[in-house]
Amino acid sequence: MSARTPSRHESLTRALDFLAAGQWQRAHEIVQEDKSELAAWLHGIVHTLEGDLDNARYWYRRTAREFPGAAAVQREITAARLALAEEQRA
């Protein structure tokens, strides 16, 4: 018997939960498999939490988002949750 593969929405929600808990390594495992713009944004948040700000800036550039700096991580997580919810409604 095989386990059900989580949907993209479920996977990104889980990544956001890990990010909110400061578990960037676990979030990284999820977002590096997803090639969407939202996952790239989360990838930037991952590297911000990790402290690799140059890499975080790279991922933010890929999404055409301005890098807000390390102090804005919680705001970014909240904004990404809202964007994911909006995407799900669309």
N, C-alpha and C positions, 0 to 999 in steps of 0.2 A: 504494500500500500504506500503510495507516495503522498507527500504533503502538498497541499494547495499552494501554488505560487502566489504571493501577495500581489495585489494590484500596484501600479505605479503610485497611485494616491496613498495607499497604505504604507508603501515603502518610504515615501518622502515624509509622511506624517511621523513614521517611526524615527527617521533621521532627525527630524525637528525635535522630537522628544529627547533623543540622545544629546543633541546640541544644547537644549535647555538645561539638561542635567550635567553639562560639561564633559560629556563622554564623546569627545570629538573623534577618537579612533573608530568607535563603532559607527558613528555617522558617516565617516569617511568611506568605510566599506560599502555603504549603501549608495552614496552619491557618485562615487567613481564609476559605478556601473550604468548610470543614467546619463544620457547625452543631452537632456533638455536644458533650456536656459534656466529654468528654476533650479535644477540640480547643480548647475554651474554656480548660481548664486549661493546655494547651500555649501558648495565646495569652498567658496570664498570665506564663508563663515567658519567652516572647519579649520582652515588655515589661520584665520584670525585667532581662534581659540588656542590653536597649537602654538601661536606666537611666531609663525612664519609669515610675516606681514608682506614680504615681497611676493610670495606665492599667492597670498590672499588678494593682493592688488591685481595680479594676473587674472585670477578668476573673475574678479569684479569687472575688469576691462572686457572680458569675453561676454559679459551680460550687458555691457554699455551702462553699467551702474557706477556711480561715484563711490569710491571706497570711503566709508564714513569713519574709519579708525576703530581701534580696539575697544574704546569706551562705549561704542554703540551696538555691541553684540546683542544684547537682550532686545533692543529696539528692532534690530535686523531680523531676529528670530520671530518676533511678533509680526513684523511686516511680511515675512515669508509665509507664515501661517495664514495670514489673510489672503495673500496671493494664491496659495494652494487651494484655499476654500473657494475663492472666486473662480479659479480654473475648473474646479470640480462642478460648479454651478453652470458653467458655460456649455 
